Amino acid sequence: MGLFRRKGKDDFKALSKQRRVVEDEQPWFAQDDDGPELDIETGIGSNLRRDDAD
């Protein structure tokens, strides 16, 4: 059996239109956040004491 050579077929050409649509969308990190407000505390050390676990 001989080896068959592909004739320069681009396997991803069919996906190029779909890829362009996705790349033109606004990135997820630049969209408005409609989630709940986060409660963030700063200045807390990583050394936890026994009473901190309660």
C-alpha positions in Angstrom: 0.0 0.0 0.0 1.3 3.4 -0.9 1.1 6.5 1.2 -1.5 9.1 0.2 -0.5 12.8 0.5 -3.1 15.4 1.3 -3.4 18.2 -1.2 -3.0 21.2 1.1 -6.3 20.8 2.8 -6.9 23.2 5.7 -8.8 21.3 8.3 -9.6 24.4 10.2 -11.0 26.5 7.3 -14.5 25.4 8.1 -14.1 26.8 11.6 -12.7 30.1 10.5 -16.1 31.9 10.3 -17.1 30.6 13.7 -13.7 31.6 15.2 -14.1 35.2 13.7 -17.5 35.6 15.4 -16.1 34.5 18.7 -13.1 36.8 18.5 -15.2 39.8 17.6 -17.3 39.4 20.7 -16.6 41.4 23.8 -14.3 39.5 26.2 -15.9 38.0 29.2 -13.7 40.0 31.6 -14.8 43.3 30.0 -18.5 42.7 30.4 -20.7 44.1 33.2 -20.8 41.9 36.3 -24.3 41.2 37.4 -23.3 38.9 40.2 -23.6 39.7 43.9 -21.4 42.2 45.6 -18.4 40.5 47.2 -17.5 40.9 50.8 -13.7 41.1 50.9 -11.6 41.6 54.0 -7.9 42.6 53.7 -5.1 42.6 56.2 -5.8 39.2 57.6 -2.8 36.9 58.2 -2.7 33.3 57.1 -1.8 32.1 60.6 -5.2 31.0 61.9 -5.8 30.3 65.6 -8.1 27.7 67.1 -10.8 30.3 68.0 -10.8 31.6 64.3 -12.2 28.2 63.1 -15.4 28.6 65.2 
